[in-house]
Every structure is written in structure tokens, then in C-alpha cells.
Amino acid sequence: MSTSQQPNSAIPAFDNTLGALLVGGLVSMASSRDPLVFKLLIAFLWVLDTFDAALNCHILYYYLVTNYLNPLAIAKPVWFNISAYAELDKLSNLFYLNFAAGTGSDLSVAFALTWLLVKAKTGFRRIDAALGLIFYVVMPGNFVFLGFYLLLSKCKEGFSPIVTS
């Protein structure tokens, strides 16, 4: 009996699935023709999002790990300069401003995406749909077609995988 372990054939190879998706995504990001100001804005938003994720991780760790089996810990907020949640009304203006900014940014993104989708149509709907379908039919067992989707979205003439009549 051999002591070496045979690889499990049920586990798919990631080279032509997630690997192809990763390479396509990285190449499409690196070949961006966006102006520098857009790249800097995206980098700034990425830093803010990372900071938000770190704060969320901290609060979850504080309540779920550090104060495990300590139900009284929930009575005191972690970051605010208040001693109890009952004093949150002192910060109500900040909460309203936060919700208004979130609503405004969501609306602006929705309008921008709608405008960009209308402008990005190539006019050749059958070609747009056929490209994605060809890659999917030729390579149904992997995600190589997704890598091409990411690259095609950066094409000068635009790309829309959805057929509209």
C-alpha cells in the first residue's frame, strides 16, 4: 500500500477557472484608459472602504470575542463619546447627515450607471450577445469566458452581454 496521497479528482483545477478570472480581471484593471483623477478617486474610495471594513471587524471582534459571555458589554458603545446608547439622540444630526449622504450617493451612482449603459451600446446586439455565448459554449467547464468578459468591457466600442429587443 502506497503512503503517498493521490490528488482528489473531484476538486476542479483552478488554473482554467478562478485563475483565468483573476488574470482577466487584473489585466482589465491594469489596461484602464481612465484619467488620473478617476484613478485617484477610486483609490481614495478604496481606502475609505478598507477603513470601514476594519472598523466593522473591530466592533465585531470586541463584542463577539473579547466580551464573549459578557452580555453587559453591549450596554456601552465602543466608539462614540457617550456612556450609553440612550444618549444617541445627541448624535442624531450626524446620523441624518450620514443617511442623506448615502441616499444621495446611491442616486448619483444609479443615474450615472443608467447614462453609461445607454451610451455604451454598440448597436450590434447580436454580436454583443454572441461573443459571451461563444466563449461559454466552447469552454463550459471553466471560467475562461469570464476573463474575456472583463477584458471586453474595456473595449473602445463597448460591450453588452445582454440582448435587448
C-alpha positions as CSV (number, residue, x, y, z in Angstrom):
1,M,0.0,0.0,0.0
2,S,1.4,3.4,-1.0
3,T,1.8,6.1,1.6
4,S,1.7,8.9,-1.0
5,Q,-1.7,10.6,-1.4
6,Q,-3.4,10.8,-4.7
7,P,-5.0,14.2,-5.6
8,N,-8.7,14.2,-5.3
9,S,-10.1,14.2,-8.8
10,A,-13.4,15.8,-7.6
11,I,-11.6,19.1,-6.9
12,P,-11.5,21.1,-10.1
13,A,-8.3,22.7,-11.3
14,F,-8.3,26.4,-10.6
15,D,-5.9,27.3,-13.4
16,N,-8.6,27.5,-16.0
17,T,-11.4,28.6,-13.7
18,L,-10.7,31.1,-11.0
19,G,-7.1,31.6,-12.3
20,A,-8.5,32.8,-15.7
21,L,-10.9,35.1,-13.9
22,L,-8.1,36.5,-11.8
23,V,-5.8,37.1,-14.8
24,G,-8.6,38.7,-16.9
25,G,-9.6,41.0,-14.0
26,L,-6.0,42.1,-13.3
27,V,-5.3,42.8,-17.0
28,S,-8.5,44.7,-17.4
29,M,-7.7,46.9,-14.3
30,A,-4.1,47.5,-15.5
31,S,-5.2,48.5,-19.0
32,S,-7.6,51.1,-17.9
33,R,-7.8,54.3,-20.0
34,D,-9.4,56.3,-17.2
35,P,-8.0,59.7,-16.4
36,L,-5.7,60.0,-13.4
37,V,-8.3,61.9,-11.4
38,F,-10.7,58.9,-11.7
39,K,-7.9,56.5,-10.6
40,L,-7.1,58.7,-7.6
41,L,-10.8,59.0,-6.7
42,I,-11.2,55.2,-6.9
43,A,-8.0,54.7,-4.8
44,F,-9.4,57.2,-2.2
45,L,-12.7,55.4,-2.1
46,W,-10.9,52.0,-1.8
47,V,-9.0,53.4,1.3
48,L,-12.3,54.6,2.8
49,D,-13.9,51.2,2.2
50,T,-11.0,49.4,3.7
51,F,-11.1,51.7,6.8
52,D,-14.9,51.0,7.1
53,A,-14.2,47.2,6.9
54,A,-11.5,47.5,9.6
55,L,-13.9,49.3,11.9
56,N,-16.6,46.7,11.3
57,C,-14.1,43.9,12.1
58,H,-13.1,45.7,15.3
59,I,-16.6,46.1,16.6
60,L,-17.5,42.5,15.8
61,Y,-14.3,41.3,17.5
62,Y,-15.0,43.5,20.5
63,Y,-18.5,42.2,21.1
64,L,-18.2,38.6,19.9
65,V,-14.7,37.6,21.0
66,T,-13.3,40.0,23.7
67,N,-16.6,40.2,25.5
68,Y,-17.8,36.7,24.8
69,L,-20.4,35.6,27.5
70,N,-20.5,39.2,28.8
71,P,-24.0,40.5,27.9
72,L,-23.4,43.7,29.8
73,A,-20.8,44.8,27.3
74,I,-23.5,45.6,24.7
75,A,-24.8,48.4,27.0
76,K,-21.8,50.6,26.3
77,P,-21.0,51.8,22.8
78,V,-17.4,51.1,21.5
79,W,-16.5,54.4,19.7
80,F,-18.9,57.2,20.5
81,N,-18.1,59.7,23.2
82,I,-21.3,58.7,25.1
83,S,-21.7,56.4,28.1
84,A,-24.9,54.6,27.0
85,Y,-27.0,54.1,23.9
86,A,-29.7,56.2,25.4
87,E,-27.6,59.2,24.7
88,L,-27.5,58.6,20.9
89,D,-30.0,61.4,20.4
90,K,-27.0,63.8,20.9
91,L,-25.7,62.4,17.6
92,S,-29.0,62.4,15.7
93,N,-27.9,65.2,13.3
94,L,-24.8,63.1,12.4
95,F,-27.0,60.1,11.6
96,Y,-29.3,62.1,9.5
97,L,-26.4,63.6,7.6
98,N,-25.0,60.1,7.1
99,F,-28.3,58.7,5.7
100,A,-28.7,61.7,3.4
101,A,-25.2,61.3,2.0
102,G,-25.8,57.6,1.5
103,T,-29.1,58.2,-0.3
104,G,-27.5,60.9,-2.5
105,S,-24.6,58.8,-3.5
106,D,-26.8,55.8,-4.3
107,L,-29.0,58.0,-6.5
108,S,-26.0,59.5,-8.3
109,V,-24.5,56.1,-9.0
110,A,-27.8,54.8,-10.3
111,F,-28.2,57.8,-12.7
112,A,-24.5,57.5,-13.8
113,L,-24.8,53.8,-14.5
114,T,-28.0,54.3,-16.4
115,W,-26.5,57.0,-18.5
116,L,-23.3,54.9,-19.2
117,L,-25.3,51.8,-20.1
118,V,-27.4,53.8,-22.6
119,K,-24.2,55.3,-24.2
120,A,-22.2,52.0,-24.2
121,K,-24.4,50.2,-26.7
122,T,-22.5,49.1,-29.8
123,G,-25.6,48.9,-31.9
124,F,-24.8,45.3,-32.9
125,R,-26.8,43.4,-30.3
126,R,-26.4,40.0,-31.9
127,I,-22.6,40.4,-31.8
128,D,-22.6,41.6,-28.2
129,A,-24.5,38.5,-27.1
130,A,-22.7,36.1,-29.4
131,L,-19.2,36.8,-28.0
132,G,-20.1,35.8,-24.5
133,L,-22.1,32.8,-25.7
134,I,-19.3,31.5,-27.9
135,F,-16.8,31.6,-25.0
136,Y,-19.3,29.9,-22.7
137,V,-20.2,27.2,-25.2
138,V,-16.6,26.4,-26.3
139,M,-15.4,26.2,-22.6
140,P,-18.4,25.3,-20.5
141,G,-16.4,23.6,-17.7
142,N,-14.4,26.7,-16.7
143,F,-14.5,30.4,-16.2
144,V,-12.2,31.4,-19.1
145,F,-15.1,33.2,-20.7
146,L,-15.4,35.4,-17.6
147,G,-11.9,36.6,-18.1
148,F,-12.8,37.6,-21.7
149,Y,-15.9,39.4,-20.4
150,L,-13.8,41.5,-18.1
151,L,-11.4,42.4,-21.0
152,L,-14.2,43.1,-23.4
153,S,-15.8,45.6,-21.1
154,K,-12.7,47.8,-21.6
155,C,-13.0,47.7,-25.4
156,K,-13.3,51.1,-27.0
157,E,-16.6,50.3,-28.7
158,G,-18.2,48.9,-25.6
159,F,-19.7,45.5,-24.8
160,S,-23.1,44.5,-23.6
161,P,-23.7,40.8,-22.9
162,I,-27.4,41.4,-22.6
163,V,-29.6,41.2,-25.7
164,T,-32.4,43.7,-25.7
165,S,-35.1,43.7,-28.3
